[in-house]
Amino acid sequence: MNWKKLILTGVIGLAAPLVAQQGSCNYDNSCCESYRNDYCTNVFVDWLYWNVRDCGLDFVWDISETNQDGGDGHLRSINTDYESGFRVGAFAPYCGYEFGFVYTRYKSDCSGPTRATSTAGSLVGTKLIFENLQANINDAVGEYDVEFQQLDLAVGRHFQPQWLCNTDVTLGGGVRIAWIERDKNITYQDSSDITNIFQKVENDAYGLFLGMISDTQFCNCFSLFSDFSIAALVAETEQRVHYAGPGDLSTFDFVVRQECDYCPVVNVNLALGLGFDFSCFCDAVARLAVGYEFHNWISLPGFTDPFALPAVSKSLFLQKDNNNLGFDGLFVRLAINF
């Protein structure tokens, strides 16, 4: 956890006791009970501070460095960093159930390009097609962007297990739709030539999910909560590649088609957090919460890289990278029940 996350967690920890001084809240206080009442409408907004974990972001091999196994060469990958996003949701009761939606948006530009340089030409491009252009690179730059949007349409029902003291459990499910767009831009330069490779992958996924939320109250309206869901989806994927190298034979565009038009994808999400409930106005009850979450997209089609080919050939043989995509990071939530 870096210094930004440590500061954020500290601020939330210091703010909770100050909020507690604004009004008393005990186990039998109405604000505690009201937030956990399944006959209330709940609206929330989250600030997200996530990092992205994507496969296939290597772009250069530095043969002048020593790797962790003591051998020659070090594989360099495009760096990713934490970026902000947001999530909003609303749920309303009807006939003992809750119906609502959750919308998430996250965009990362990875805080600028990742650069590798060598005056001795000791860099080897891992994404270059033509063998005679792979070695003796002096400068390599890699950039990566991702835009993630997800919409859940959900229905759930509350339970209060008698064998779990002060704990609410919500079981539910619904429809999950996701739009994911990833761009990768790599430029190689040797003493005389420049090669640029641009790739764009677009995934449109939709399917069904099941989930469970648990909320355990302790000590003056503080609560520990968890949110787990698993989804089975199908994804439509299109990948476009623009390869611009020196000479007419090595400059072209092509579209990569996946092996299946509707590829099966599994999405697993887990969030853990600490919340504090307090009265705000009229009969409304608010919750301030902070937590950490993990999201993993398994078997989601990702970047496809070409093998090295002779310079006289324009036929492409393609190799797939490990098709997993993940997000993880902090979230800060403000929720209101009324």
C-alpha positions in Angstrom: 0.0 0.0 0.0 1.6 3.3 -1.1 1.5 6.6 0.8 -1.6 7.9 -1.0 -3.7 4.9 0.3 -2.2 5.2 3.8 -3.2 8.9 4.0 -6.7 8.1 2.7 -7.2 5.3 5.2 -5.9 7.6 8.0 -8.2 10.4 7.1 -11.2 8.1 7.2 -10.1 6.6 10.5 -9.8 10.1 12.1 -13.1 11.3 10.6 -15.2 8.5 12.1 -14.8 9.5 15.8 -15.6 13.1 14.9 -18.8 12.0 13.2 -19.7 9.9 16.2 -19.6 13.1 18.4 -22.4 14.6 16.3 -25.0 12.2 17.7 -25.2 9.1 19.9 -25.8 5.8 18.3 -26.1 2.5 20.3 -27.2 -1.0 19.4 -30.8 -0.1 20.0 -30.6 3.3 18.4 -32.9 4.0 15.5 -30.1 5.1 13.2 -28.5 1.7 13.4 -31.7 -0.1 12.9 -32.9 2.2 10.1 -29.8 1.6 7.9 -30.3 -2.1 8.2 -34.1 -1.9 7.5 -35.0 -3.6 4.2 -38.0 -1.3 3.8 -35.8 1.7 3.2 -34.6 3.2 -0.1 -30.8 3.1 -0.3 -28.7 5.5 -2.5 -24.9 5.5 -2.6 -21.9 6.9 -4.4 -18.4 5.5 -4.3 -15.1 7.1 -5.1 -12.7 4.4 -6.5 -8.9 4.4 -6.4 -8.0 1.3 -8.5 -5.1 -0.1 -10.3 -5.4 -2.3 -13.4 -3.7 -5.7 -13.8 -3.4 -6.8 -17.4 -1.4 -9.5 -19.1 0.7 -9.0 -22.2 2.1 -5.5 -21.3 5.7 -6.4 -21.9 7.3 -4.5 -24.7 11.1 -4.8 -24.5 13.9 -7.2 -23.3 17.0 -5.4 -21.9 19.9 -7.8 -22.4 22.3 -5.4 -20.6 20.5 -6.1 -17.2 20.6 -9.2 -15.0 17.3 -10.8 -14.2 16.2 -12.2 -10.8 17.5 -15.7 -11.7 21.0 -14.3 -12.3 20.7 -14.7 -16.1 21.2 -12.1 -18.8 18.3 -9.9 -19.7 15.4 -8.2 -18.0 11.8 -8.1 -19.4 10.4 -4.6 -19.2 6.6 -4.0 -19.1 4.4 -1.0 -19.3 3.8 0.4 -15.8 0.3 0.9 -14.4 -0.7 3.1 -11.5 -3.7 3.9 -9.3 -6.3 6.1 -10.9 -9.7 7.4 -9.8 -13.2 6.2 -10.8 -16.7 6.3 -9.5 -19.7 4.0 -8.8 -23.3 4.9 -8.1 -26.2 2.8 -7.1 -29.8 2.9 -5.9 -32.2 0.3 -4.5 -35.8 0.5 -3.5 -38.1 -2.0 -1.7 -41.0 -3.8 -3.3 -43.0 -6.8 -1.8 -40.1 -7.7 0.5 -37.4 -7.5 -2.2 -35.0 -4.8 -3.2 -34.7 -3.8 -6.8 -32.0 -1.5 -8.1 -28.9 -0.8 -10.2 -25.2 -0.2 -9.8 -23.1 1.6 -12.4 -19.3 1.7 -12.4 -16.9 3.7 -14.5 -13.1 3.6 -14.3 -10.6 5.0 -16.8 -6.8 4.8 -16.5 -4.1 6.2 -18.7 -1.3 4.7 -16.5 0.2 8.1 -15.7 2.0 8.5 -18.9 4.4 6.4 -21.1 7.0 3.8 -19.9 10.4 4.3 -21.6 13.4 2.1 -21.9 16.7 3.5 -23.4 20.1 2.1 -24.3 23.0 3.8 -26.1 24.5 0.4 -26.8 21.5 -0.9 -28.7 20.9 -3.6 -26.1 17.1 -3.6 -26.2 15.1 -6.3 -28.0 11.5 -5.6 -29.0 9.1 -8.3 -27.9 6.2 -7.1 -30.1 8.1 -6.7 -33.4 7.2 -9.1 -36.2 10.2 -9.0 -38.5 13.2 -10.8 -37.1 15.8 -8.4 -38.7 14.2 -5.5 -36.8 13.9 -7.0 -33.3 17.4 -6.3 -32.0 19.7 -3.3 -31.6 17.0 -1.0 -30.4 18.1 2.2 -28.7 14.8 3.5 -27.5 11.4 2.0 -26.7 8.2 3.6 -25.4 5.1 1.8 -24.3 1.7 3.3 -23.4 -1.5 1.7 -22.1 -5.0 2.9 -21.5 -8.1 1.1 -20.2 -11.7 2.3 -19.9 -14.1 0.1 -17.9 -17.9 0.5 -17.6 -20.2 -1.9 -15.9 -24.0 -1.9 -15.2 -25.7 -4.3 -12.8 -29.5 -4.6 -12.7 -30.2 -6.5 -9.5 -32.8 -7.9 -7.2 -32.1 -9.1 -3.6 -33.6 -10.1 -0.3 -32.5 -9.5 3.3 -32.1 -12.2 5.9 -31.1 -12.1 9.6 -29.7 -15.5 10.5 -30.5 -16.3 14.2 -27.2 -18.0 14.6 -25.2 -14.9 13.5 -25.7 -12.1 16.1 -26.1 -8.6 14.7 -25.6 -9.7 11.1 -27.6 -9.1 8.0 -27.2 -11.1 4.9 -28.5 -10.1 1.5 -28.7 -12.7 -1.3 -29.4 -11.6 -4.8 -28.5 -11.6 -8.5 -29.4 -10.1 -11.8 -28.0 -9.0 -15.1 -24.4 -7.7 -15.6 -23.3 -5.8 -18.7 -19.7 -4.6 -19.2 -17.9 -2.5 -21.8 -14.1 -2.7 -21.7 -11.8 -0.9 -24.1 -8.0 -1.2 -24.0 -5.3 0.5 -26.0 -1.7 -0.3 -26.3 0.8 1.9 -28.2 4.5 0.9 -28.5 7.2 2.7 -30.4 10.7 1.2 -31.2 13.6 3.2 -32.6 17.1 2.0 -33.6 19.8 4.1 -35.2 17.9 4.7 -38.4 14.3 3.3 -38.3 11.2 3.8 -36.2 8.4 1.2 -35.8 5.0 1.9 -34.2 2.5 -0.8 -33.1 -1.0 0.3 -32.0 -3.5 -2.2 -30.7 -7.1 -1.7 -29.6 -9.2 -4.4 -27.9 -12.9 -3.9 -27.3 -14.9 -6.3 -25.2 -18.7 -6.2 -24.8 -19.8 -8.7 -22.2 -23.2 -9.6 -20.8 -24.6 -12.3 -18.6 -26.0 -13.2 -15.2 -24.5 -12.9 -11.7 -25.2 -14.1 -8.2 -24.0 -12.3 -5.1 -24.1 -12.1 -1.3 -23.6 -9.1 1.0 -23.0 -9.5 4.7 -23.1 -6.7 7.3 -22.1 -7.3 10.9 -22.7 -4.5 13.4 -20.4 -3.9 16.4 -19.6 -1.1 18.9 -21.6 2.1 18.4 -22.9 1.7 14.9 -19.7 0.5 13.3 -20.1 -2.3 10.8 -17.9 -4.8 9.0 -19.3 -5.7 5.6 -18.3 -7.9 2.6 -19.7 -8.1 -0.9 -19.1 -11.1 -3.1 -20.4 -11.8 -6.6 -19.6 -14.2 -9.4 -20.9 -13.8 -13.0 -21.1 -16.0 -16.0 -21.0 -13.9 -19.2 -20.4 -14.1 -22.9 -18.1 -11.5 -24.6 -18.0 -10.2 -28.1 -14.5 -9.0 -28.9 -12.8 -7.1 -31.7 -9.1 -6.3 -31.9 -7.5 -3.9 -34.3 -3.8 -3.6 -35.0 -1.9 -1.0 -36.9 1.7 -1.9 -37.6 3.9 0.8 -39.1 7.4 -0.2 -39.8 10.2 0.9 -42.1 9.4 0.2 -45.8 6.2 -0.7 -47.6 6.3 -4.4 -46.8 6.1 -3.8 -43.0 3.3 -1.3 -42.8 -0.2 -2.7 -42.6 -3.5 -2.8 -40.7 -5.4 -5.9 -39.7 -8.3 -7.0 -37.6 -7.8 -9.9 -35.2 -10.9 -12.2 -35.0 -11.2 -14.3 -31.9 -11.7 -18.1 -32.0 -15.4 -17.6 -30.9 -17.9 -14.9 -31.5 -19.3 -15.3 -28.0 -16.5 -16.3 -25.7 -17.4 -17.5 -22.2 -16.1 -15.3 -19.5 -16.1 -15.5 -15.7 -16.1 -12.4 -13.5 -15.3 -12.7 -9.7 -15.6 -9.7 -7.3 -14.8 -9.4 -3.6 -15.0 -6.3 -1.5 -14.3 -5.9 2.3 -15.0 -2.7 4.2 -15.7 -0.8 7.5 -18.7 1.4 7.8 -20.1 4.0 10.3 -23.8 4.8 10.5 -25.1 8.1 11.7 -28.2 10.3 11.6 -28.1 13.1 9.1 -31.5 14.8 8.5 -35.2 14.0 9.2 -35.5 10.2 9.2 -32.6 9.6 6.9 -29.6 7.6 8.0 -26.1 7.9 6.4 -23.2 5.6 6.2 -19.6 6.5 5.7 -17.5 3.6 4.6 -14.0 2.7 3.4 -12.8 -0.6 2.0 -10.7 -2.6 -0.4 -11.9 -4.6 -3.4 -10.8 -7.1 -6.0 -12.2 -7.7 -9.5 -11.0 -10.4 -11.8 -12.1 -11.1 -15.4 -11.1 -14.7 -16.3 -10.7 -15.8 -19.9 -11.5 -12.3 -21.2 -10.0 -12.1 -24.7 -7.1 -9.6 -24.5 -4.1 -8.5 -26.6 -3.0 -10.9 -29.3 0.7 -10.6 -30.3 2.2 -11.8 -33.7 5.1 -14.1 -33.9 8.3 -12.9 -35.6 8.1 -13.5 -39.4 10.5 -13.1 -42.3 10.5 -9.6 -43.8 9.3 -10.8 -47.1 6.1 -12.3 -45.7 2.9 -10.5 -44.8 1.1 -13.6 -43.5 0.5 -13.4 -39.7 0.6 -16.2 -37.2 -0.9 -15.1 -33.9 -0.2 -16.1 -30.3 -2.5 -15.3 -27.4 -1.4 -13.8 -24.2 -3.0 -15.0 -20.9 -6.5 -13.6 -21.1 -7.0 -12.3 -17.6 -7.8 -8.7 -16.6 -8.0 -7.5 -13.0 -8.7 -4.3 -11.0 -8.1 -3.8 -7.3 -8.0 -0.8 -4.9 -9.7 1.3 -2.4 -13.2 2.6 -2.4 -14.8 5.3 -0.2 -18.6 5.3 0.1 -21.3 7.7 1.2 -24.7 6.0 1.4 -28.1 7.3 2.6 -31.2 5.3 3.6 -34.6 7.1 3.7 
